[in-house]
Amino acid sequence: MYIKEELEKYKDKNIRLYLDMDGTIAHYELGNANNYDLKRPLLDRINKIKEINSLFPNITLYVLTICHEEKNILEKNEWLDKYLPEVIKDNRVIIIRNPKGNVTSAEKKRDYLNSLETTDTIILIDDDPRILNAIRKDNKNNVILYKDSILSD
C-alpha cells in the first residue's frame, strides 16, 4: 500500500493526519451536499485508514471538511460515528461555508490549517485540487499535501 510507504518517512514524528470527507472517504455527487446519512462510504479507503491507525501509533486521525448548513454537522458526525469512529469527536473539524459569502472552501481549509499552533507534522488528504493548490500557495505550517488517490493502490 503506497500510503504506508509514504507515512514510514514520518515514523519518528507526531503526525496529525487530516482527511477530507466528500469525495475522499464518502462518495460525493456534485451539487448534493445534503442527506449525508445516504452517502456511500468508500470502504476500501476507510479500511486503509483504519489499518494506518492501527499500524502507526504516532498518527492521530482528524477530519477536515466543509458543509453548507448547520444540520450537515450532525449528519457528518453521525456518518463518522458509523463508518470511521476512530476519528474521535474532538478531532472532527466541520466548517460551515456560507454559500453567499465570498470565502471559498479552499480558503476556509487553508486558513484553518494555517491557524494551527503545533509542532506536529500535518498531513492533509483531499480530493479537490483547488483546496490543495490554495494551501500549497500559502502554507504557513508546511502541511504535507496528498491527493485522495494516495488511498488507492
N, C-alpha and C positions, 0 to 999 in steps of 0.2 A: 504494500500500500504506500503510494508516493508520499502522502501526508505524514506518515510515520517517519519516513526518511528525513523530511524537512524539519519535523519537530525534534528529531535527535540532535540537530545542530544547537538547540537551545536547552539541552537537558540539564545544564548546570545553572540555569536561570529560573527565576519565578516568572511564569507566563500567565497573562490574562488573555484567554482566547475568546474573542467576541465573535458571535455568529449572527448573521442576518437571518431573518425567518423567511420572508416572502421570496420564493424562488431559490432559496438556499437549502432550507430544511423542510419547507412546506411548498406544495405546488401552488403556483400563482398564475392566475389568469388576468391579463392586463385589464385594468378598469374595474376589477372585482375585489375590493379591499374589505368588504364586509362578510358576514357569516363565516367567521374564522373556524367555527366548530365543524364546518363542512369541508375545510381544506384537507386535501390528501397529504399525509405525511410522506416525505421522501425517505422511506425506511432504510434504504441502503446507506444513505448519508447519515441518518440518525444512528444507525448501528455502528458506523465508523467512529462517530463522535463518542459514543458510549465506550467503545474499545479504547480510544485515545484517553478517555477519562480514567479508565482502569489501568492503563499502561504507564501513564506519565503523572506521577504524584506531584510534580512541580507545576502542573497546569490547573488553573481554575477556570471553569466554564462560565461564560457570560452570554447574554443575548443583547444585541443592539438592533432595535427595529423601530420602524416608523408606523404610525397609524393615523387615521383621519378623524376619528371620533373617540370620545371618552369610553363608549361602550366596547370599542375594539380592544381596549386594555384588558378588560375582563375576559373577552373571548380569547385573546392571545395567551393570557395566563392559564386559562383552563386547558387550552390546547397543549401548552408546555407541560402542565401537570400530567396530562395523559400520555404524551409521547416522549418528552425529554425532561423528566423530573430531576435529572442530575443537575440541571441549572436551577439552583435554589432561587427563591423569590427575590431575595436581596440582590441577586446578580442579574436581574431582568430589567434592562433599560428599555422602556417602551415610551417613545417620544411622540406626542401628538403634533402633527403637522397641520397647521391651519391652511386649508386649500385656498383661502382668499388672501393669505399672507404672501409676502414677497421673499420668504426664505425657503429654499428648496430642501428636499430630503437630504441631499448630498451635503448642503451647508449645515444642516442640523446635526448630522452624524459627525462631520468634521469638527464642528465646534465642541460637541460633547467630548470627543477623543482628545482634542487639544486642551480641554479644561482639566483633564485628569492630572493629579499630582501624585505620581508614583515612581518608584524605582523599578517596578516590574517591567518586563518586556511585554509589549502589547501587540497582539496579532488580531487582524480582522479578516474574516472570510465573508465575502459579499458577492452577489451575482450581478450587481449593477455597475457597469464601467463608469458611469457618471459619478457615482459615490467614490469609487476607488481613485479616479482622477482628481476629484476635488480634494481628497485627503493627501494624495501624492503631491499636489501643488503647494499645500500649506500644512506641513506635517511636523508640528512642534514637538511631538513625543516620539518621533521616529517609529511610527506604527508600521509593522510589517504587514504588507497587504497581499492577500491571495484572492484570486477569482474562485468562485464556488466550484469550479471544475477540479480543484485540488482534492475534493472529496470523492471524485470518481477515479476509478483505476483505468 
